[in-house]
Amino acid sequence: MIVVTNTSPLLALEKIGQLELLPGLFSSIIRPESVQKEIQEGVELGHSQGLVEDTEWIKTVKDPPEMVLRKELGAGETAAIALAVRESADVILLDDLAARLVAEELRLNVMGTLGILLAAHTKGILKSAHDCALDLERSGFRVSKQLLDSIKSKEI
């Protein structure tokens, strides 16, 4: 299974201490250099503890040469989408709505941070996706009440 990730899901899971859910769900994950660069900048700015930088289960690869920057997307999102297309990824991990819409237009299977939490709960490696979603919200991650209610209803 080929899984490509953008920056946001990695940093969000790191913030709530759930980064290890990813290797529990996916055997390997790849990220483009632009995502690694954004993570390094996040560490320098204090937005990340740096746990995401040196994980053995995430492979960093060169940005695709065919990537074209769209003004509504950042470099990491653009590179992740281009990489997912090039590699025929099974899943791309993205949170940003504009990036998700572009990925869906390209017929990519998109999963966000909340989807990761639900998948981990369904697989039995996370007790409560809802509690983690609340932790995300408290950390500054935007989660609508409707999404929180939906996650809670799926745990019952």
N, C-alpha and C positions, 0 to 999 in steps of 0.2 A: 504494500500500500504506500503510495506516494502522498505525503502531506507537506504542504508549503505553508509557512506562517509569516504573518506580518508582525510588527512590533507590539501593537496594542494587547493582543491576548497574552503574550508573554509577560509584559509588565503588569497587567491586571492580575494575573494568577500569582505572580511573584509578590505583589502587594498584600495579598490575603493568605500567603503561605501555602498556596495550592499548586505551585509550579510542577510538582512531581505527578500531578494527574496526567500530564501529557504523555510521558513514557508508559504510563499505565494503560493509556488508550491507544497509542500509536507506536508501532515498532521503531519508526524513525521519522524524523522531521527535518526538512531543509529550509533554510532561509537565505535570501540573497544578501550580498555584502551591504547593500543600502540599509537593510533591517539591522544588521550587526552594527553599522555606523550609528544609527539612531539609538540603539541600546547603549552604546558607548557614550554618546552625548547625554543620554538620560542619567547614566552613572555620574558623569561629570557635574550635571546640574542637580544631583541629589534626588532624582525621580526614581532611581533604581538602586537596589542594594548590590547589584552586580552579579547576582546568582545566575542570571540568564546568559551572561557573557561566556562562561566556561563550562558549558554542559556537554557531556560526551554524547548525549542522545540527539543533539541538534547539529546538523552539518551545515556549515556556511559555504555557499558557492558564489561564484562570480555573478554579477548582475547580467541578465540577458542582454546581448548587444542590440537586440531588436526592440528593446523597450523604448516606448515613446511616452514622454511625460505629458499627462493631461493636467490642465491647470487646477482642476478640483481635487486632484490626488497628490499625495506626497510621494517622495522618491521611493520610500519603503513599500508603500502600497502598490505603486506602479511596477516596481521590480518584482514584488511577490506575485502579482497577477500575471505579468509576462512570463515569469518562471513557471507558474502553475500551468499556463497554456502550453509552453514549450515542453514540459515534462509530462503532459497529460495527467496532471495530479488527480488523485481520487478526492482530495479535500483541500480547500484553502481556508486558513484561519484568518478571519478579518472581522473587525467590529465597525469601522467607519461606514456609514450608510452609503455615501457616494461610491466608495470602493466596492461595497457589496453589490450595488446596482450594476456597476461595470462588470464585475466578475460574473454575475448572474446573466447579463447580456451575452457573455462569452460562454455560457452554459457550464460554468464551473460550479461544483458542489461547495457551497459556502457554509462554514460553521463559525459562529462567534464565541466569545468567552462564555456567555450563558448557555449556549449549546454544548460547550465542553463540560460545563458543570452538570447539565442534565445527562449527558452521555456517561459521565463518570458515576453518577447516581444510579442510572439504569444498569450499568455494569457491576454495581455493588462495591465500587472502590471509594465512594463518597457517601457518607451517611445522609447529608442534607444539602441538596443543590440550593434550596431556598435560603438556608442560613448563610451559605457562601455568597449568594446573590445579595443578601442584606449587607454582608461584610464589604462586598464590592461597592455598594451604594454608599456606605459610610466612608469608604476610601476616596470618594469623589467620582466614581464611575457612574454614568447616568443610566438608571434603570427605571422604566416607567412602572407605575403601580399595576397596570394591566399585565406587564411581563412578570412582575413578582407574583401576582395572583395566579397566572398561568403556570409558573414553575411550581408553586405550592400545590396546585391541583394535580399536577402530574406526579407528585410524590405520594399521593394518597392511594 
